[in-house]
């Protein structure tokens, strides 16, 4: 059984149809042969994500999402911190609507849990393709 939680730390919770987003997440995971276990999205601000980045990853920079993977075999589970500040600034930077950028980041974490990487050579393009394919299922 899947459990998808949306919580906040020091920010207002973004407004979206949680039922629709949960169904979408499950559909994307299924397309990779995965089932959803427990996913927790923690929406926060830049300062909080910087704290998490420094404490757990030893990185000293802001980012839009940090994914902690607790998956096993075919069931994905994890905690995902999302900085709404960075989502907002990236939406402007990439000339996207805020809502679209937020959904892109939400599914980005799921794609990581499904095994899609974005740090190695050529991997960023693969991640972007999967993000776009996933967004097409939603919009």
N, CA, C and O atoms as a MOPAC input file, in Angstrom:
PM7 MOZYME 1SCF
protein

 N      0.83700 1    -1.18100 1     0.00000 1
 C      0.00000 1     0.00000 1     0.00000 1
 C      0.88600 1     1.24900 1     0.00000 1
 O      1.86900 1     1.33000 1     0.73600 1
 N      0.52200 1     2.20400 1    -0.82700 1
 C      1.33800 1     3.41400 1    -0.89900 1
 C      0.83700 1     4.46900 1     0.07700 1
 O     -0.36100 1     4.59800 1     0.33100 1
 N      1.78900 1     5.21400 1     0.61000 1
 C      1.49700 1     6.34300 1     1.47800 1
 C      2.36200 1     7.50000 1     0.98200 1
 O      3.59000 1     7.42000 1     0.99400 1
 N      1.71100 1     8.56800 1     0.54900 1
 C      2.44500 1     9.73900 1     0.07400 1
 C      2.03800 1    10.92300 1     0.94100 1
 O      0.87500 1    11.32600 1     0.96700 1
 N      3.01800 1    11.47000 1     1.64800 1
 C      2.78600 1    12.58100 1     2.56900 1
 C      3.36700 1    13.86900 1     2.00700 1
 O      4.41600 1    13.86300 1     1.36300 1
 N      2.67400 1    14.97200 1     2.25800 1
 C      3.15000 1    16.29800 1     1.88500 1
 C      3.16100 1    17.14900 1     3.15400 1
 O      2.10800 1    17.43900 1     3.72300 1
 N      4.36200 1    17.54900 1     3.59400 1
 C      4.49100 1    18.34500 1     4.80800 1
 C      5.29800 1    19.60500 1     4.50500 1
 O      5.82200 1    19.77100 1     3.40300 1
 N      5.38900 1    20.47900 1     5.48400 1
 C      6.14100 1    21.72000 1     5.30000 1
 C      7.04200 1    21.98900 1     6.49400 1
 O      6.80600 1    21.50800 1     7.60200 1
 N      8.07300 1    22.76700 1     6.23700 1
 C      8.94500 1    23.30900 1     7.27700 1
 C      9.22200 1    24.76100 1     6.92600 1
 O      9.96500 1    25.05100 1     5.98900 1
 N      8.62200 1    25.67100 1     7.68200 1
 C      8.85800 1    27.11700 1     7.56200 1
 C      8.35900 1    27.73300 1     6.25600 1
 O      8.81400 1    28.81300 1     5.87800 1
 N      7.43400 1    27.07000 1     5.56000 1
 C      6.80900 1    27.62100 1     4.35400 1
 C      5.33600 1    27.22900 1     4.34600 1
 O      4.91800 1    26.30500 1     5.04400 1
 N      4.55800 1    27.95100 1     3.54200 1
 C      3.16700 1    27.55300 1     3.33800 1
 C      3.13300 1    26.41400 1     2.33800 1
 O      3.91000 1    26.37900 1     1.38300 1
 N      2.23200 1    25.49700 1     2.56900 1
 C      2.10200 1    24.33500 1     1.67600 1
 C      1.57200 1    24.78800 1     0.32500 1
 O      0.58500 1    25.52000 1     0.25900 1
 N      2.22000 1    24.35800 1    -0.75300 1
 C      1.71900 1    24.70800 1    -2.08300 1
 C      0.33900 1    24.08300 1    -2.31200 1
 O      0.02000 1    23.02800 1    -1.76200 1
 N     -0.45200 1    24.74300 1    -3.11800 1
 C     -1.80000 1    24.26500 1    -3.39800 1
 C     -1.78900 1    23.44500 1    -4.67900 1
 O     -1.40800 1    23.94100 1    -5.73900 1
 N     -2.20700 1    22.19000 1    -4.57600 1
 C     -2.37100 1    21.31400 1    -5.72900 1
 C     -3.29400 1    20.18000 1    -5.31800 1
 O     -3.53100 1    19.95900 1    -4.13100 1
 N     -3.80700 1    19.47200 1    -6.29700 1
 C     -4.72200 1    18.35900 1    -6.07700 1
 C     -3.90300 1    17.13500 1    -5.65300 1
 O     -3.33300 1    16.44600 1    -6.49900 1
 N     -3.84700 1    16.86800 1    -4.35800 1
 C     -3.00300 1    15.78400 1    -3.84800 1
 C     -3.41400 1    14.42700 1    -4.39500 1
 O     -2.55500 1    13.59500 1    -4.68900 1
 N     -4.70600 1    14.19000 1    -4.53500 1
 C     -5.17800 1    12.90800 1    -5.05800 1
 C     -4.66300 1    12.69400 1    -6.48300 1
 O     -4.19600 1    11.60800 1    -6.82700 1
 N     -4.75300 1    13.73500 1    -7.30000 1
 C     -4.28200 1    13.65700 1    -8.68700 1
 C     -2.76900 1    13.44900 1    -8.73000 1
 O     -2.27400 1    12.64600 1    -9.52000 1
 N     -2.03800 1    14.16700 1    -7.88700 1
 C     -0.57600 1    14.05700 1    -7.87200 1
 C     -0.14700 1    12.67300 1    -7.39000 1
 O      0.79700 1    12.09800 1    -7.93400 1
 N     -0.81600 1    12.13800 1    -6.39300 1
 C     -0.47800 1    10.79800 1    -5.89700 1
 C     -0.70700 1     9.74800 1    -6.97900 1
 O      0.12600 1     8.86100 1    -7.16600 1
 N     -1.82100 1     9.83700 1    -7.68800 1
 C     -2.10700 1     8.89300 1    -8.76900 1
 C     -1.04900 1     9.00700 1    -9.85900 1
 O     -0.60800 1     8.00100 1   -10.41300 1
 N     -0.64400 1    10.24100 1   -10.16300 1
 C      0.39500 1    10.48500 1   -11.17300 1
 C      1.73000 1     9.86400 1   -10.75200 1
 O      2.39100 1     9.20100 1   -11.55100 1
 N      2.11400 1    10.07900 1    -9.51000 1
 C      3.36200 1     9.51500 1    -8.99000 1
 C      3.33800 1     7.99400 1    -9.10900 1
 O      4.32100 1     7.38500 1    -9.53000 1
 N      2.22000 1     7.38400 1    -8.73900 1
 C      2.10500 1     5.92800 1    -8.82200 1
 C      2.19100 1     5.44900 1   -10.27400 1
 O      2.78900 1     4.41000 1   -10.55200 1
 N      1.59500 1     6.20600 1   -11.19700 1
 C      1.63800 1     5.84400 1   -12.61700 1
 C      3.06900 1     5.91200 1   -13.15500 1
 O      3.50700 1     5.02200 1   -13.88400 1
 N      3.78700 1     6.96200 1   -12.79400 1
 C      5.18100 1     7.10200 1   -13.24200 1
 C      6.02500 1     5.97400 1   -12.65800 1
 O      6.79700 1     5.34700 1   -13.38500 1
 N      5.89600 1     5.70900 1   -11.38400 1
 C      6.66500 1     4.62900 1   -10.75400 1
 C      6.36000 1     3.29200 1   -11.44200 1
 O      7.26400 1     2.50100 1   -11.71100 1
 N      5.09200 1     3.05600 1   -11.71900 1
 C      4.67200 1     1.81700 1   -12.38300 1
 C      5.31400 1     1.67500 1   -13.75900 1
 O      5.63800 1     0.56600 1   -14.18200 1
 N      5.49800 1     2.78800 1   -14.45500 1
 C      6.10800 1     2.73900 1   -15.78700 1
 C      7.56500 1     2.26600 1   -15.72300 1
 O      8.13400 1     1.85900 1   -16.73700 1
 N      8.16300 1     2.31900 1   -14.53300 1
 C      9.52600 1     1.82200 1   -14.31000 1
 C      9.51100 1     0.45000 1   -13.63200 1
 O     10.55300 1    -0.05900 1   -13.21900 1
 N      8.32200 1    -0.13900 1   -13.52200 1
 C      8.20700 1    -1.43700 1   -12.87100 1
 C      8.30800 1    -1.36000 1   -11.36300 1
 O      8.65600 1    -2.34400 1   -10.71100 1
 N      8.00800 1    -0.20300 1   -10.80400 1
 C      8.12400 1     0.02300 1    -9.36000 1
 C      6.74300 1     0.24700 1    -8.74400 1
 O      5.79800 1     0.66000 1    -9.41700 1
 N      6.65800 1    -0.03700 1    -7.45100 1
 C      5.47300 1     0.28200 1    -6.66100 1
 C      5.87000 1     1.32900 1    -5.62800 1
 O      7.01900 1     1.38300 1    -5.18900 1
 N      4.91400 1     2.14900 1    -5.25000 1
 C      5.17500 1     3.20100 1    -4.26600 1
 C      4.94000 1     2.65400 1    -2.87000 1
 O      3.88600 1     2.08700 1    -2.58100 1
 N      5.93300 1     2.82800 1    -2.00900 1
 C      5.80700 1     2.50300 1    -0.59400 1
 C      5.41100 1     3.77500 1     0.14200 1
 O      4.30000 1     4.27900 1    -0.02800 1
 N      6.31500 1     4.28800 1     0.95300 1
 C      6.07100 1     5.53700 1     1.67600 1
 C      6.97300 1     6.62200 1     1.11500 1
 O      8.19700 1     6.48700 1     1.11000 1
 N      6.36400 1     7.69400 1     0.64500 1
 C      7.09000 1     8.86800 1     0.16600 1
 C      6.67200 1    10.04300 1     1.02500 1
 O      5.48500 1    10.24300 1     1.28700 1
 N      7.64500 1    10.81600 1     1.45800 1
 C      7.35600 1    12.02900 1     2.21200 1
 C      8.03000 1    13.20200 1     1.53200 1
 O      9.25100 1    13.23400 1     1.37800 1
 N      7.21900 1    14.16400 1     1.12700 1
 C      7.71100 1    15.41200 1     0.55100 1
 C      7.71100 1    16.44900 1     1.65800 1
 O      6.69100 1    16.67600 1     2.30800 1
 N      8.86000 1    17.07800 1     1.87000 1
 C      8.98900 1    18.14100 1     2.86300 1
 C      9.28000 1    19.42800 1     2.10800 1
 O     10.39400 1    19.63600 1     1.62700 1
 N      8.27900 1    20.28700 1     2.00600 1
 C      8.46000 1    21.57400 1     1.33900 1
 C      9.08100 1    22.52900 1     2.34300 1
 O      8.61600 1    22.64500 1     3.47700 1
 N     10.13900 1    23.21400 1     1.91600 1
 C     10.87800 1    24.08500 1     2.82300 1
 C     11.39500 1    25.30400 1     2.07000 1
 O     11.07500 1    25.50500 1     0.89900 1
 N     12.20100 1    26.11800 1     2.75700 1
 C     12.79500 1    27.29800 1     2.12700 1
 C     14.27500 1    27.01800 1     1.82900 1
 O     14.80000 1    25.95500 1     2.16100 1
 N     14.92800 1    27.99200 1     1.20000 1
 C     16.33700 1    27.81900 1     0.82800 1
 C     17.23200 1    27.56800 1     2.03400 1
 O     18.14200 1    26.74100 1     1.97400 1
 N     16.97800 1    28.27700 1     3.12200 1
 C     17.84500 1    28.11700 1     4.29800 1
 C     17.76800 1    26.69700 1     4.84800 1
 O     18.78600 1    26.12700 1     5.24200 1
 N     16.57400 1    26.13000 1     4.87600 1
 C     16.42200 1    24.76900 1     5.40200 1
 C     17.09000 1    23.74400 1     4.48500 1
 O     17.75400 1    22.82300 1     4.96200 1
 N     16.91800 1    23.90100 1     3.18100 1
 C     17.53200 1    22.91100 1     2.28400 1
 C     19.05400 1    23.02500 1     2.31700 1
 O     19.75600 1    22.02800 1     2.14300 1
 N     19.56400 1    24.23200 1     2.53800 1
 C     21.00800 1    24.40500 1     2.68700 1
 C     21.49600 1    23.68100 1     3.94000 1
 O     22.54400 1    23.03600 1     3.91500 1
 N     20.74400 1    23.78400 1     5.03300 1
 C     21.08900 1    23.05700 1     6.26700 1
 C     21.14400 1    21.55000 1     6.00900 1
 O     22.09500 1    20.88000 1     6.41000 1
 N     20.12500 1    21.02900 1     5.34300 1
 C     20.06600 1    19.59600 1     5.03800 1
 C     21.22500 1    19.20500 1     4.13100 1
 O     21.86200 1    18.17300 1     4.34600 1
 N     21.50100 1    20.01900 1     3.12400 1
 C     22.59400 1    19.73900 1     2.19100 1
 C     23.93600 1    19.70000 1     2.91800 1
 O     24.76100 1    18.82300 1     2.66100 1
 N     24.15000 1    20.64500 1     3.81800 1
 C     25.40500 1    20.68100 1     4.56500 1
 C     25.51900 1    19.49600 1     5.52900 1
 O     26.55700 1    18.83700 1     5.59600 1
 N     24.44800 1    19.23600 1     6.26900 1
 C     24.49600 1    18.20900 1     7.30900 1
 C     24.62400 1    16.79400 1     6.75200 1
 O     25.42500 1    16.00300 1     7.25100 1
 N     23.85500 1    16.47400 1     5.74100 1
 C     23.79800 1    15.09300 1     5.27900 1
 C     24.66800 1    14.80600 1     4.05600 1
 O     25.13500 1    13.68000 1     3.88700 1
 N     24.89000 1    15.79400 1     3.21300 1
 C     25.65000 1    15.55500 1     1.98300 1
 C     26.99000 1    16.27500 1     1.95100 1
 O     27.79400 1    16.06400 1     1.04300 1
 N     27.22900 1    17.12900 1     2.94700 1
 C     28.47500 1    17.90600 1     3.01100 1
 C     28.63600 1    18.82400 1     1.80300 1
 O     29.75300 1    19.10100 1     1.36700 1
 N     27.50600 1    19.29600 1     1.26400 1
 C     27.51100 1    20.25300 1     0.15200 1
 C     27.12900 1    21.61400 1     0.69200 1
 O     26.25300 1    21.71600 1     1.55100 1
 N     27.77300 1    22.66100 1     0.20100 1
 C     27.52200 1    24.01400 1     0.69500 1
 C     26.88200 1    24.86100 1    -0.39900 1
 O     27.43800 1    25.87700 1    -0.81600 1
 N     25.70400 1    24.43200 1    -0.86100 1
 C     24.99300 1    25.20400 1    -1.87600 1
 C     23.49400 1    24.90400 1    -1.80400 1
 O     23.05700 1    23.89900 1    -1.24200 1
 N     22.74200 1    25.80600 1    -2.38800 1
 C     21.28800 1    25.64000 1    -2.47400 1
 C     20.96100 1    24.68800 1    -3.61600 1
 O     21.72300 1    24.55800 1    -4.57400 1
 N     19.83500 1    24.03800 1    -3.50000 1
 C     19.36400 1    23.14300 1    -4.55300 1
 C     17.84600 1    23.09400 1    -4.48300 1
 O     17.25000 1    23.55700 1    -3.51000 1
 N     17.22300 1    22.53700 1    -5.51000 1
 C     15.76400 1    22.48000 1    -5.49500 1
 C     15.23700 1    21.26300 1    -4.75300 1
 O     14.18300 1    21.33400 1    -4.12000 1
 N     15.96100 1    20.14000 1    -4.82200 1
 C     15.49400 1    18.91800 1    -4.16300 1
 C     16.66000 1    18.08400 1    -3.66100 1
 O     17.70900 1    17.99300 1    -4.29900 1
 N     16.44900 1    17.48200 1    -2.50700 1
 C     17.36800 1    16.48000 1    -1.96200 1
 C     16.51300 1    15.25400 1    -1.67500 1
 O     15.50800 1    15.33200 1    -0.96800 1
 N     16.93000 1    14.11800 1    -2.23800 1
 C     16.17000 1    12.88000 1    -2.10100 1
 C     16.94000 1    11.88200 1    -1.25400 1
 O     18.09700 1    11.57000 1    -1.53600 1
 N     16.28600 1    11.38800 1    -0.21500 1
 C     16.84100 1    10.32800 1     0.61400 1
 C     16.11000 1     9.04600 1     0.23300 1
 O     14.89300 1     8.94400 1     0.38100 1
 N     16.86100 1     8.08100 1    -0.25300 1
 C     16.30500 1     6.86100 1    -0.83600 1
 C     16.27300 1     5.72800 1     0.20500 1
 O     17.31300 1     5.31000 1     0.71400 1
 N     15.07100 1     5.24600 1     0.50600 1
 C     14.90000 1     4.10600 1     1.41300 1
 C     14.24900 1     2.93600 1     0.66800 1
 O     13.64700 1     2.06100 1     1.29000 1
 N     14.36600 1     2.92200 1    -0.63600 1
 C     13.70800 1     1.91800 1    -1.47400 1
 C     14.33900 1     0.54500 1    -1.28400 1
 O     15.49600 1     0.41700 1    -0.88300 1
 N     13.54300 1    -0.47900 1    -1.58500 1
 C     14.09300 1    -1.82100 1    -1.65500 1
 C     13.43100 1    -2.55400 1    -2.80900 1
 O     12.20700 1    -2.59500 1    -2.92700 1
 N     14.24500 1    -3.11300 1    -3.62600 1
 C     13.82100 1    -3.84500 1    -4.81900 1
 C     12.84500 1    -3.04300 1    -5.65900 1
 O     13.20600 1    -2.03200 1    -6.26200 1
 N     11.60100 1    -3.50800 1    -5.69100 1
 C     10.61400 1    -2.88700 1    -6.57700 1
 C      9.75100 1    -1.84100 1    -5.88000 1
 O      8.92300 1    -1.20600 1    -6.53400 1
 N      9.91800 1    -1.64200 1    -4.57400 1
 C      9.10200 1    -0.67100 1    -3.84300 1
 C      9.94000 1     0.56800 1    -3.52500 1
 O     10.94200 1     0.49400 1    -2.81400 1
 N      9.50000 1     1.72100 1    -4.07300 1
 C     10.25200 1     2.95100 1    -3.81200 1
 C      9.72200 1     3.61800 1    -2.54500 1
 O      8.51600 1     3.66000 1    -2.29800 1
 N     10.64200 1     4.12900 1    -1.76500 1
 C     10.32100 1     4.87100 1    -0.54900 1
 C     11.41300 1     5.90700 1    -0.35000 1
 O     12.56500 1     5.68700 1    -0.72300 1
 N     11.04800 1     7.03000 1     0.23400 1
 C     12.05600 1     8.04000 1     0.50100 1
 C     11.48200 1     9.32200 1     1.03100 1
 O     10.27200 1     9.54700 1     1.01200 1
 N     12.38400 1    10.16600 1     1.50700 1
 C     12.05900 1    11.53000 1     1.94400 1
 C     12.66100 1    12.47700 1     0.93900 1
 O     13.80200 1    12.30500 1     0.51000 1
 N     11.88000 1    13.49400 1     0.55900 1
 C     12.35600 1    14.45700 1    -0.42100 1
 C     12.13500 1    15.87100 1     0.09400 1
 O     10.99800 1    16.30000 1     0.29000 1
 N     13.22200 1    16.58500 1     0.31000 1
 C     13.15400 1    17.98900 1     0.70000 1
 C     13.12100 1    18.82200 1    -0.57100 1
 O     13.96800 1    18.65400 1    -1.44900 1
 N     12.15200 1    19.71400 1    -0.67200 1
 C     12.02600 1    20.58500 1    -1.84300 1
 C     12.01600 1    22.02800 1    -1.38200 1
 O     11.16200 1    22.42700 1    -0.58900 1
 N     12.97000 1    22.81600 1    -1.88000 1
 C     13.00700 1    24.24000 1    -1.57300 1
 C     12.07400 1    24.98500 1    -2.52100 1
 O     12.33100 1    25.06700 1    -3.72200 1
 N     11.00400 1    25.52000 1    -1.97800 1
 C     10.07300 1    26.28700 1    -2.79900 1
 C     10.70200 1    27.58300 1    -3.29000 1
 O     10.31400 1    28.09500 1    -4.34000 1
 N     11.66900 1    28.12100 1    -2.54700 1
 C     12.39100 1    29.31600 1    -3.00000 1
 C     13.14200 1    29.01900 1    -4.29300 1
 O     13.07000 1    29.79100 1    -5.24900 1
 N     13.85800 1    27.90800 1    -4.32100 1
 C     14.62800 1    27.55100 1    -5.50900 1
 C     13.71400 1    27.14900 1    -6.65700 1
 O     14.00000 1    27.46000 1    -7.81400 1
 N     12.62000 1    26.46200 1    -6.35300 1
 C     11.65100 1    26.12400 1    -7.40400 1
 C     11.15600 1    27.41100 1    -8.06900 1
 O     11.06600 1    27.49100 1    -9.29400 1
 N     10.83800 1    28.40900 1    -7.25500 1
 C     10.33700 1    29.68300 1    -7.78300 1
 C     11.39200 1    30.38500 1    -8.63000 1
 O     11.08100 1    30.88200 1    -9.71300 1
 N     12.63200 1    30.43400 1    -8.15500 1
 C     13.68200 1    31.11600 1    -8.92200 1
 C     14.03100 1    30.33800 1   -10.19200 1
 O     14.33700 1    30.94500 1   -11.21900 1
 N     13.99000 1    29.00400 1   -10.13700 1
 C     14.24900 1    28.21000 1   -11.34500 1
 C     13.13400 1    28.36700 1   -12.36900 1
 O     13.39400 1    28.36500 1   -13.57200 1
 N     11.91000 1    28.50100 1   -11.91200 1
 C     10.79500 1    28.72000 1   -12.84100 1
 C     11.03600 1    29.99800 1   -13.64200 1
 O     10.83900 1    30.02500 1   -14.85700 1
 N     11.45800 1    31.04300 1   -12.95900 1
 C     11.76500 1    32.30400 1   -13.65400 1
 C     12.95700 1    32.13100 1   -14.58800 1
 O     12.92500 1    32.56700 1   -15.73900 1
 N     13.99700 1    31.49600 1   -14.08800 1
 C     15.22400 1    31.30100 1   -14.86900 1
 C     14.96400 1    30.53000 1   -16.15900 1
 O     15.52100 1    30.86200 1   -17.20500 1
 N     14.11800 1    29.50000 1   -16.08900 1
 C     13.85500 1    28.64600 1   -17.24900 1
 C     12.56500 1    29.01100 1   -17.98100 1
 O     12.10100 1    28.26900 1   -18.84800 1
 N     11.98600 1    30.17100 1   -17.62000 1
 C     10.76200 1    30.67400 1   -18.26600 1
 C      9.63500 1    29.63600 1   -18.23200 1
 O      9.00000 1    29.34500 1   -19.24500 1
 N      9.41000 1    29.09300 1   -17.04000 1
 C      8.33900 1    28.11100 1   -16.84500 1
 C      7.36800 1    28.65800 1   -15.80600 1
 O      7.71600 1    29.52200 1   -15.00200 1
 N      6.16500 1    28.14600 1   -15.83900 1
 C      5.20600 1    28.45600 1   -14.78500 1
 C      5.67700 1    27.78400 1   -13.49500 1
 O      6.25000 1    26.69500 1   -13.52200 1
 N      5.42600 1    28.44800 1   -12.37000 1
 C      5.81800 1    27.90800 1   -11.06500 1
 C      5.23500 1    26.50800 1   -10.84200 1
 O      5.94200 1    25.60500 1   -10.39400 1
 N      3.95600 1    26.32800 1   -11.15100 1
 C      3.29300 1    25.04400 1   -10.92700 1
 C      3.95600 1    23.92700 1   -11.73400 1
 O      4.13100 1    22.81600 1   -11.23400 1
 N      4.32400 1    24.22300 1   -12.97700 1
 C      4.99200 1    23.22000 1   -13.80800 1
 C      6.35800 1    22.86500 1   -13.22300 1
 O      6.73100 1    21.69300 1   -13.16500 1
 N      7.09000 1    23.87400 1   -12.79500 1
 C      8.41700 1    23.62400 1   -12.21900 1
 C      8.29300 1    22.81300 1   -10.93100 1
 O      9.10900 1    21.92700 1   -10.67700 1
 N      7.28900 1    23.10700 1   -10.12400 1
 C      7.07500 1    22.35400 1    -8.88800 1
 C      6.78800 1    20.89200 1    -9.21000 1
 O      7.33700 1    20.00000 1    -8.56400 1
 N      5.94400 1    20.63800 1   -10.19100 1
 C      5.63600 1    19.25600 1   -10.56900 1
 C      6.86800 1    18.55600 1   -11.13400 1
 O      7.08000 1    17.36700 1   -10.89400 1
 N      7.67100 1    19.29100 1   -11.88000 1
 C      8.92300 1    18.73000 1   -12.42300 1
 C      9.82800 1    18.27600 1   -11.27500 1
 O     10.41900 1    17.19800 1   -11.33900 1
 N      9.93400 1    19.07800 1   -10.24900 1
 C     10.80200 1    18.73800 1    -9.11800 1
 C     10.20300 1    17.58600 1    -8.31300 1
 O     10.92900 1    16.69700 1    -7.86800 1
 N      8.89000 1    17.59900 1    -8.12600 1
 C      8.23400 1    16.49200 1    -7.41500 1
 C      8.52300 1    15.17000 1    -8.11400 1
 O      8.87000 1    14.18800 1    -7.45800 1
 N      8.38500 1    15.13400 1    -9.42400 1
 C      8.59800 1    13.87200 1   -10.13900 1
 C     10.08800 1    13.55700 1   -10.28600 1
 O     10.45900 1    12.39100 1   -10.41700 1
 N     10.93800 1    14.57100 1   -10.26700 1
 C     12.38900 1    14.36700 1   -10.31500 1
 C     12.83300 1    13.44100 1    -9.18000 1
 O     13.62600 1    12.52300 1    -9.38500 1
 N     12.31100 1    13.69600 1    -7.99200 1
 C     12.65100 1    12.83800 1    -6.84900 1
 C     12.20400 1    11.40700 1    -7.05800 1
 O     12.93900 1    10.47400 1    -6.73200 1
 N     11.01300 1    11.22100 1    -7.59600 1
 C     10.49200 1     9.88200 1    -7.88100 1
 C     11.36700 1     9.19200 1    -8.91500 1
 O     11.66500 1     8.00400 1    -8.78900 1
 N     11.77800 1     9.92900 1    -9.93500 1
 C     12.64100 1     9.34800 1   -10.96600 1
 C     13.96600 1     8.87500 1   -10.37800 1
 O     14.47800 1     7.82400 1   -10.76400 1
 N     14.52400 1     9.64900 1    -9.44200 1
 C     15.73600 1     9.19300 1    -8.75800 1
 C     15.47400 1     7.87600 1    -8.04200 1
 O     16.27600 1     6.94500 1    -8.13000 1
 N     14.34900 1     7.79700 1    -7.33100 1
 C     14.01900 1     6.57600 1    -6.60400 1
 C     13.79400 1     5.39400 1    -7.54000 1
 O     13.97200 1     4.24100 1    -7.14600 1
 N     13.40400 1     5.68200 1    -8.77300 1
 C     13.20400 1     4.63800 1    -9.78700 1
 C     14.50400 1     4.25100 1   -10.48200 1
 O     14.51300 1     3.34800 1   -11.31900 1
 N     15.61000 1     4.93200 1   -10.14100 1
 C     16.90700 1     4.56300 1   -10.69100 1
 C     17.45300 1     5.47500 1   -11.76400 1
 O     18.49400 1     5.17500 1   -12.35000 1
 N     16.77600 1     6.59000 1   -12.04200 1
 C     17.27100 1     7.52700 1   -13.04700 1
 C     18.26300 1     8.47900 1   -12.37100 1
 O     17.94300 1     9.10100 1   -11.35800 1
 N     19.45000 1     8.58600 1   -12.93100 1
 C     20.48200 1     9.46300 1   -12.37600 1
 C     20.66300 1    10.69500 1   -13.25400 1
 O     20.20100 1    10.72400 1   -14.39500 1
 N     21.33600 1    11.71200 1   -12.71900 1
 C     21.54700 1    12.93600 1   -13.49000 1
 C     22.91100 1    13.57300 1   -13.26500 1
 O     23.11200 1    14.73700 1   -13.61500 1
 N     23.84200 1    12.83800 1   -12.69300 1
 C     25.15300 1    13.42100 1   -12.39900 1
 C     26.23400 1    13.01000 1   -13.38900 1
 O     27.20000 1    13.74600 1   -13.59200 1
 N     26.08600 1    11.85800 1   -14.00000 1
 C     27.11800 1    11.35500 1   -14.91000 1
 C     26.95900 1    11.91400 1   -16.31400 1
 O     25.99300 1    12.61100 1   -16.62700 1
 N     27.92700 1    11.58900 1   -17.14100 1
 C     27.93400 1    12.06800 1   -18.52500 1
 C     26.68800 1    11.59200 1   -19.26800 1
 O     26.40600 1    10.39400 1   -19.31400 1
 N     25.94800 1    12.52700 1   -19.84700 1
 C     24.75000 1    12.22300 1   -20.61200 1
 C     23.50700 1    11.92200 1   -19.78800 1
 O     22.41000 1    11.79500 1   -20.33300 1
 N     23.67900 1    11.80900 1   -18.47500 1
 C     22.53900 1    11.44400 1   -17.62900 1
 C     21.53000 1    12.58700 1   -17.46000 1
 O     20.33300 1    12.33600 1   -17.32100 1
 N     21.99600 1    13.82000 1   -17.47100 1
 C     21.08400 1    14.95000 1   -17.30900 1
 C     20.03100 1    14.95500 1   -18.42000 1
 O     18.85400 1    15.21100 1   -18.16800 1
 N     20.46200 1    14.67200 1   -19.64200 1
 C     19.53200 1    14.64700 1   -20.77500 1
 C     18.50200 1    13.52600 1   -20.62600 1
 O     17.33300 1    13.69300 1   -20.97500 1
 N     18.95000 1    12.39000 1   -20.10700 1
 C     18.03700 1    11.26700 1   -19.88200 1
 C     17.01800 1    11.63600 1   -18.80800 1
 O     15.82900 1    11.35000 1   -18.95200 1
 N     17.48100 1    12.27100 1   -17.73300 1
 C     16.58000 1    12.70500 1   -16.67300 1
 C     15.55400 1    13.69200 1   -17.22600 1
 O     14.36200 1    13.56400 1   -16.94700 1
 N     16.00300 1    14.66600 1   -18.00100 1
 C     15.07700 1    15.66400 1   -18.55600 1
 C     14.03900 1    15.01300 1   -19.46700 1
 O     12.87500 1    15.41400 1   -19.46800 1
 N     14.45100 1    14.02400 1   -20.23100 1
 C     13.49100 1    13.31600 1   -21.09400 1
 C     12.42400 1    12.62400 1   -20.24400 1
 O     11.23200 1    12.69800 1   -20.54400 1
 N     12.86600 1    11.95300 1   -19.18600 1
 C     11.90700 1    11.28000 1   -18.30400 1
 C     11.00700 1    12.29000 1   -17.57800 1
 O      9.81800 1    12.03800 1   -17.38800 1
 N     11.56900 1    13.41400 1   -17.18000 1
 C     10.74600 1    14.46700 1   -16.55700 1
 C      9.66800 1    14.93100 1   -17.53000 1
 O      8.49500 1    15.02800 1   -17.17000 1
 N     10.07500 1    15.21600 1   -18.76300 1
 C      9.11700 1    15.70300 1   -19.77700 1
 C      8.04400 1    14.65500 1   -20.08400 1
 O      6.86600 1    14.99200 1   -20.20700 1
 N      8.44100 1    13.40600 1   -20.20500 1
 C      7.47000 1    12.33400 1   -20.44200 1
 C      6.49800 1    12.22100 1   -19.27200 1
 O      5.30000 1    12.01500 1   -19.46600 1
 N      7.02300 1    12.35700 1   -18.06100 1
 C      6.17500 1    12.27400 1   -16.87200 1
 C      5.21800 1    13.45500 1   -16.79900 1
 O      4.04200 1    13.27900 1   -16.48000 1
 N      5.70800 1    14.65300 1   -17.09100 1
 C      4.85200 1    15.84600 1   -17.07600 1
 C      3.74800 1    15.73400 1   -18.10200 1
 O      2.63600 1    16.21100 1   -17.87600 1
 N      4.04300 1    15.10300 1   -19.23600 1
 C      3.02000 1    14.93400 1   -20.28100 1
 C      1.86500 1    14.05700 1   -19.78700 1
 O      0.73900 1    14.19200 1   -20.26600 1
 N      2.13200 1    13.16900 1   -18.84400 1
 C      1.06600 1    12.33900 1   -18.26800 1
 C      0.17200 1    13.13900 1   -17.33400 1
 O     -0.97200 1    12.76100 1   -17.08500 1
 N      0.69500 1    14.24700 1   -16.82000 1
 C     -0.05300 1    15.05800 1   -15.85700 1
 C     -0.80500 1    16.19500 1   -16.51000 1
 O     -1.96700 1    16.44200 1   -16.18800 1
 N     -0.14200 1    16.89900 1   -17.43800 1
 C     -0.74500 1    18.10500 1   -18.03300 1
 C     -1.43800 1    17.80000 1   -19.34700 1
 O     -1.99400 1    18.70000 1   -19.97600 1

